[in-house]
């Protein structure tokens, strides 16, 4: 099996059934969302109207 590519602190797997989900860090905020298996579903969901009305997710600031 090829090594798992990493980007920053995120490890990407082609099949998430290989490992259990990690536990959230103590005191840290986390967000989890399902990823649609078909990327075209994302493009269909994010219509121009939805993009215009979208609000950014709350994120902690560094520093």
N, C-alpha and C positions, 0 to 999 in steps of 0.2 A: 504494500500500500504506500502511495506517495505521501510525503509529509503534508500536514495541514498548513495551507498558506495563512499568514497572519498579517493584519493591518492594524498597527497601533496595538491595542489591547484586545482586539476581537479576532477570534479564530473562526475561520469559515470551513464548514464541512459540506460535502455534497449530499450526505445523508445523515440527518441528525439522530437517526435511530441507533447509531453506533455508540453514543455516550449519553448518560443522563444529563438533564439540564443542570447548570451550575446553580449553587445557592447564592442568593443576593448577599452583597457585602454588608457587614454591620454598619449601620448608620448612614449608608449610602443610598441614594435614590436610584431606582432602576425602572426601566420601562420595557415591556414585552409586547410584541404584536405578532400575529400570524402573518406569514409571507405566503401570498397566493402562489400555487404551483405554476400557474401560467402567467408570465409577465404581461401578456396582452390585456389581462384583466385589470392590471394597474392602470394602463393607458386608457382603458375604457372608463374606469372609475373617475380619474382625474380630468374631468371636462374643463374647458376654459372657465366656466362659471365657478366650479368648485375651486380651481386654482386661485381665482380672483378673491374668493371669500375665505380662503384657508388662513388659519392663524398658526403661528409657530408653536411647537410644543415647548413647555417650560423647560429650561435647561439651567443647571448650576453654572455660575460664572467661575472661571479660574482666578486664582489669586487670593 
